Every structure is written in C-alpha cells, then in structure tokens.
Amino acid sequence: MIGRLARRDVLRGAAAGGALAALPAAVFGGQGASAPSFPPIAPISRAEREARLARMQAELRRQNIGALLVEAGSSLVYFTGVDWWRSERTTAAVIPADGPVLIVTPFFEEPSIREMLDVPGEVRVWQEDESPFALIAGWLKEKKLGAGTLAVEETVRFFIVDGVRRLLPGLKTVSGASAVNALRMIKSPAEIALLQRANDIMIAAYRATHGQVQAGMTGNDINAIMEGELKRFGGQRASSSAQVGPGSALPHGSKERLKLTEGTVVLMDCTCSTHGYVSDISRTFVFGEPTAEQRRVFGHMRQGMNVAMDAAKVGAPAGSVDDAVRAYYEKLGYGPRYALPGLSHRTGHGIGLDVHEPVNLVHGETTPLAPGMCFSNEPGIYLPGKFGIRIEDCFYMTDQGPRFFTQPPSSLDKPFG
C-alpha cells in the first residue's frame, strides 16, 4: 500500500508537477555532459520530509501499528533530517501513527540534534548515568502504546530493542522493513536530482584523475588523487578503491599493492554524496595498449550492461534483470551462475541515501520495478589470477523504462567517455 502511494506521488511529480520522464532535462543534468560546473543545489525540503512522515504514519495506521522505532542512520536522516552516527550512546526516533515524532539523545548532544531536526518533534534527553530505553518506554506509555505494537526499522541494533522490551513486557515488536523500504525505494524528483549531481561530480573527478595516472603508481596513489578530485568538485564523503593487475579480478580488491606497468588493468570503484545522496561508479582502464583478450572481455561486459537495461522494464521482477545478464554470460561460456570466470555477484543494488539499499537486481527478487527506483548496473566479469572488467553506472526507472544517470564508456580506448 505505502509503495503504491509513494509511486503515485512520484508520478504526480510531488512538488515538481509531472512524471519523472516528463521533467525537464535540466533537473537531472545531461547524460555524459562535458565540462560540468556545479552550482549550489538544494537539499531535501522540510515539506518533503513531512510528506514522508505522513505517508509512513498512514501506513502504520493501516497496519494497526502504534509507532515505528528508528535509530541513527540513513532512515533517521530520511524521516527527520537528523544525520547522526551510531555508537554505544543511543540516539533514536519514535514515529507514532499520529502526532509529532520523539527524538531521544544524550543531554550533551541535544543542541546539535535540535539544529538538524527538520520535522515537528519532541526531544528528550538522557544523562550518562541514565537509560535512553526508559525515555522511549516512558513516552510509549504516555501515548498509551506501551502494550501495543512497535515496528522496528530493520537496521536498529538488538540492544536498543531489547532494552525497550525489558521495560514494556506487554509490547509487541514487529519488523518495519517492508513499510520503510517500500517508501524509501521510490525516489522523488528532488532525490533524483541530488543523485544526478553526485553522479555528475563522480564522472568529472574520474576524468580529472585519469590524466594524472603515471607508471609506477599503486592503487593507493590513484585513490589519493581521486579522493582529492572528488572533494575539489564538491563531492562529500568521498572514497576510492583502485585495484591494479590481478587484484582487479577480486570484486572488492586485494591487499597486494602492485605498481602500474604497461598493459596493467586498473579497476576503480568510487563513491561520493550530495546532501546525503550517493553515487557509486566503477571504471576499468588499461595503462597502455589493451590486449585482444582485455578488449574482448570488456565487450562482453559492456553488452551485459545493455542486456540489463533491456530487461529493466516497469513491472518486471527485479530479479529478472540479473537472470537476463546471467543467461547471456552463460551463452558466452562464463559461469554457470556465480562460478568463475564470470559474474560472481549480483547485477546491481538499490542506491539512494545508502550505497547499498533495497532492492537488489539479483536472482529470486520478486519486487516489481517501478518509476522512481534507482539501481547500479555492474555485471562485472572476473578472470581469477589475470584481471577483471567492471563498468558500473547507476540508473533510475521512469514511466518509459530505465535511464542512466551517467553514460557508460563504449570501449577500453575511451574508458571515461
């Protein structure tokens, strides 16, 4: 239900007045745009955050659930604007089915939390020798929810849930994953615009970095350049992982620090964010002249991306995208399934406030693809002991089907477009 409501709002354009496919190109930026400049871009508005809360609360009422518990992390940002880290000191929100939210945080953090809180809410604080769980339990009792049902966002740590349940033995706890994920996976036009900006920054940084790569460098040297360029272009929370030579055949890299020589494959996987929304782009290039085998594997992998985009149709199960790619690769002699040489991981993952978030493009995932969903497309091919080729670009679903945020390169000769 909440997924259909969220999808309807996207199709109406929320504050933008139209379906995603009908929005002006300037909102999203161009695919493969050259010489980008990055003027200021607005974060998510208070009005949009309040609309998220309203949809969440409507779903809680529909399911006869009293409240939703969320702790520090991306869902707390999503609903309240409070961007906080997780530690042994609990900062959490309780979203009731009706009324303002409750924020519980340590006393000495209250000023910072109030600065970030972007929705109507009450802040209650606990001292170092007091229990945050007593604050949550007490508030639930005040709202006559102590013996009701509390939904728990799926990443909330056990000690928090356990601490509340011990104080309220009549409280029933259930998973809030389906409701939260159904809402978060459908991105609004404002979210799409922030994702586009993060992707545009990433491509600009890649192009700037590639021209500085020299013989004798290690992956760490390349990472330092890339992270510097990401920050120069305005990327937040920048990270880079450059794998050199045989390390590129390991999807998340090797501890070996090899140096670039002629013919070496370099696989880079980098992220940054704009107002919390994340880009995740991988590029593979050869230092010097690519071999015939390297070109052949690149061609196979690049066609795998096309197969994924062709399969990503509105209404199709998310897992069917992975199935289509794997069937194509198996015809070429890779695999079968996750076996190597071949594709040893899913074709893609959801992306938004988290680099990896539901749902995934993986075999067996039945969630239908819908406008507003955002994914990575990264069907890498890995040859153990030799090299790996992975190009990763993200896309969003429109009424007419998938649309890339950034244009994947067409060959190893122009690895950055």
Buried (B, 14 or more C-beta within 10 A) or exposed (E): EBBEBBBEBBBEBBEBEEBBEEBEEEEBBEBEBEEBEBEEBEBBBEEBBEBBBEBBBBBBEEBEBBBBBBBBBBBBBBBBBBBBEBEEBBBBBBBBBEEEBBBBBBEEBBEBBEEBBBBEBEBBBBEEEEBBBBBBBBBBBEBEBBEBBBBBBEBBBEEBBEBBBEBBEEBEBBEBBBBBBBBBBBBBBBBBBBBBBBBBBBBBBBBBBBEEBEEEBBBEBBBBBBBBBBBEBBBBBBBBBBBBBBBBBBBEBBEEEBEBEEBBBBBBBBBBBBBBBBBBBBBBBBBEEBBEEBBEBBBBBBBBBBBBBBBBBBEBBBBBBBBBBBEBBBEBEBBEEEEBBBBBBBBBBBBBBBBEBBBBBBBEBEBBBBBBBBBBBBBBBBBEEBBBBBBBBBBBBBBEBBBBBBEBBEEBEEBBB
